[in-house]
Amino acid sequence: MTDVIDPNARIADLVGLLYVLNNIFEGKTDLFELEKEMEVDLDDLMPIVYTASNLGFVNSESGDISITNLGINYIKSGIVQRKKIIRDILKNIEPFKTAIELRTFELDEIMEKLMENGIQTFNNPGGNHDLEVILIEWGIYSKFLNKTDDGFGVTFN
């Protein structure tokens, strides 16, 4: 299965998850305790847990979650280094793997290519919007992408 950024995962949520896990739970807890501490519903917590796991920041299995060395490094880094860490990881995760193939693209072009590649995450009525939010929030934030008048361009090799 290909790793994909969950449409409901935000960078701010990632930072919050990692801080709580590292600073309140000393790096490891169960999801129920994490859910209570973060005061979120499990349905809202799981997209960021899956994404953090796909990015390599946490390990999650059998209801337990623990922060990885990469996750600790991420939260101890400054903003420039955080962006670099995210940028380096995104090249191996969809929709950014497909973005590298295309180099420059409009939203409907990357959507079509994702479908061809078997990535169904964005194949729903709100999929275009979800994809655009991910490209902007994760891609532009990390300087993996830039926004052009015609769409997006990969700035990262």
C-alpha positions as CSV (number, residue, x, y, z in Angstrom):
1,M,0.0,0.0,0.0
2,T,1.3,3.5,-0.9
3,D,1.6,6.0,1.9
4,V,-0.6,9.1,1.4
5,I,-1.0,12.3,3.4
6,D,-4.5,12.0,4.9
7,P,-6.8,14.8,3.6
8,N,-7.7,15.6,7.3
9,A,-4.2,15.9,8.6
10,R,-2.7,19.3,9.1
11,I,0.9,20.3,10.0
12,A,-0.3,22.1,13.2
13,D,-2.0,18.8,14.3
14,L,1.3,17.0,13.6
15,V,3.2,19.4,15.8
16,G,0.6,19.2,18.5
17,L,0.6,15.4,18.5
18,L,4.4,15.2,18.7
19,Y,4.6,17.7,21.5
20,V,1.9,16.0,23.6
21,L,3.4,12.6,23.0
22,N,7.0,13.7,23.9
23,N,6.3,16.2,26.7
24,I,3.3,14.9,28.5
25,F,3.6,11.1,27.9
26,E,7.4,10.9,27.7
27,G,7.3,9.5,24.2
28,K,4.7,6.6,24.6
29,T,1.1,6.1,25.5
30,D,-2.1,4.4,24.3
31,L,-4.4,6.1,21.9
32,F,-7.2,6.4,24.4
33,E,-5.0,8.4,26.8
34,L,-3.7,10.6,24.0
35,E,-7.3,11.2,22.8
36,K,-8.3,12.3,26.3
37,E,-5.3,14.6,26.7
38,M,-5.7,16.3,23.3
39,E,-9.4,16.6,23.9
40,V,-10.3,15.4,20.4
41,D,-12.5,12.7,19.1
42,L,-10.7,9.5,18.0
43,D,-12.1,10.1,14.5
44,D,-10.4,13.4,14.4
45,L,-7.2,12.1,15.9
46,M,-6.6,9.1,13.6
47,P,-5.9,11.0,10.4
48,I,-2.9,12.7,12.0
49,V,-1.8,9.5,13.7
50,Y,-1.8,7.7,10.3
51,T,0.0,10.6,8.6
52,A,2.6,10.9,11.4
53,S,3.1,7.2,11.1
54,N,3.5,7.3,7.3
55,L,6.0,10.2,7.7
56,G,8.0,8.1,10.2
57,F,7.4,10.4,13.2
58,V,5.5,7.9,15.3
59,N,5.0,4.1,15.6
60,S,1.4,3.0,16.2
61,E,0.3,-0.5,16.8
62,S,-2.1,-2.4,19.0
63,G,-3.6,0.8,20.3
64,D,-0.2,2.2,21.5
65,I,1.7,5.1,20.0
66,S,5.3,6.1,20.5
67,I,7.4,8.9,19.1
68,T,10.4,8.0,16.9
69,N,13.8,9.6,16.9
70,L,12.8,11.4,13.8
71,G,9.7,12.8,15.6
72,I,11.9,14.0,18.5
73,N,14.4,15.5,16.1
74,Y,11.5,17.3,14.3
75,I,10.0,19.0,17.4
76,K,13.5,20.0,18.7
77,S,14.4,21.6,15.4
78,G,13.8,25.2,14.3
79,I,11.4,26.1,11.6
80,V,13.9,26.0,8.7
81,Q,15.0,22.5,9.7
82,R,11.4,21.3,10.2
83,K,10.6,22.4,6.7
84,K,13.6,20.5,5.3
85,I,12.7,17.4,7.3
86,I,9.1,17.4,5.8
87,R,10.4,18.2,2.3
88,D,12.8,15.3,2.4
89,I,10.1,12.9,3.5
90,L,7.4,14.1,1.1
91,K,9.2,12.8,-1.9
92,N,8.3,9.2,-0.8
93,I,4.6,10.0,-0.1
94,E,1.6,10.7,-2.3
95,P,0.5,13.0,-3.8
96,F,4.1,14.3,-3.8
97,K,5.7,11.2,-5.5
98,T,3.3,11.9,-8.4
99,A,4.1,15.6,-8.3
100,I,7.8,14.8,-8.9
101,E,6.9,12.7,-11.9
102,L,4.9,15.7,-13.4
103,R,7.3,18.5,-12.3
104,T,4.7,21.2,-13.2
105,F,1.0,20.5,-13.2
106,E,-2.5,21.8,-12.7
107,L,-4.8,20.3,-10.1
108,D,-6.8,18.2,-12.6
109,E,-3.6,16.9,-14.1
110,I,-2.2,15.5,-10.9
111,M,-5.6,14.2,-9.9
112,E,-5.8,12.2,-13.2
113,K,-2.2,10.9,-12.7
114,L,-3.0,9.8,-9.1
115,M,-6.0,7.9,-10.4
116,E,-3.8,6.2,-13.1
117,N,-1.4,5.3,-10.4
118,G,-4.1,3.7,-8.3
119,I,-4.3,6.3,-5.6
120,Q,-8.0,6.6,-4.7
121,T,-7.7,8.8,-1.6
122,F,-8.9,11.9,-3.6
123,N,-11.5,10.1,-5.7
124,N,-14.6,11.6,-4.0
125,P,-16.8,14.7,-4.4
126,G,-14.5,16.8,-2.2
127,G,-11.3,15.2,-3.5
128,N,-10.1,18.2,-5.6
129,H,-10.4,20.5,-2.6
130,D,-8.6,18.0,-0.3
131,L,-5.8,17.6,-2.8
132,E,-5.3,21.3,-3.2
133,V,-5.3,21.8,0.5
134,I,-2.6,19.1,0.9
135,L,-0.5,20.5,-1.9
136,I,-0.6,24.0,-0.4
137,E,-0.3,23.1,3.3
138,W,2.3,20.4,3.1
139,G,4.0,21.2,-0.3
140,I,4.2,25.0,-0.2
141,Y,4.9,25.1,3.5
142,S,7.9,22.8,3.1
143,K,9.0,24.5,-0.1
144,F,8.6,21.2,-1.9
145,L,6.2,23.1,-4.3
146,N,5.6,26.6,-5.5
147,K,2.3,28.0,-6.7
148,T,2.2,29.4,-10.2
149,D,-0.5,31.1,-12.2
150,D,-1.0,27.8,-14.0
151,G,-0.9,25.5,-11.0
152,F,2.1,24.0,-9.1
153,G,5.7,23.4,-9.8
154,V,8.1,21.1,-7.9
155,T,11.0,23.1,-6.5
156,F,12.7,20.1,-4.9
157,N,14.7,17.4,-6.6
